[in-house]
Amino acid sequence: MQDGSNSKNADKLMRVGELAKAVGKTVRAMHLYEELGLLEPRARSEGGFRLYGAEAVDRIHWIVKLQAIGFTLAEIQGFVRDFQSAGSAPEASARVRALFLEKQQQIREQITQLSVIENDLSEALEYLDSCQTCSSDYAPTECGACDHQGHHKGEAPPLFAGLSKRPTSDGDKTYDVPVTVLYREGNN
């Protein structure tokens, strides 16, 4: 008997609100997926309500996963349409494979960029850790040419060096005037 009740639960149809709750999305998202042709109700109730089966939950999880990979809903809609309109299964598979290869390459490039950024952040954090015990007698403007706490002039990590650099040209001048004063004076 248990097998029959489990099978019955698996075949239970859900209204759109129940489906939205089951997948943690809004009813509006369900309607959008349907408008885009990404989700279809299995049936309609006598009252005209859309009814979805368990396959709809899987479909929404698939959409969410593709979005997490970086596909937009429009891109998903496009390749679903291309897949369905292909002349044969091998052609359909080849189209999707090409899209997935392109996305995989983009993700690999992002991973490389993020690895560089992570390394830059690690270098800056390591450098800044030693600044925690620096004397408060030094002004922030001295950080750009710091030779304290084991640091060497001109060797600050790029993320920190860009923040702490001071003008080096003799022609560069520093002004300590509030921007509001400049606007007031410029309008007179």
Secondary structure, 3 states (H helix, E strand, C coil): CHHHHHHHHHCCCECHHHHHHHHCCCHHHHHHHHHCCCCCCCEECCCCCEEECHHHHHHHHHHHHHHHHCCCHHHHHHHHHHHHHCCCHHHHHHHHHHHHHHHHHHHHHHHHHHHHHHHHHHHHHHHHHHHCCCCCCCCHHHHHHCCCCCCCCCCCCHHHHHHHCCCCCCCCCCCCCCHHHHHHHHHC
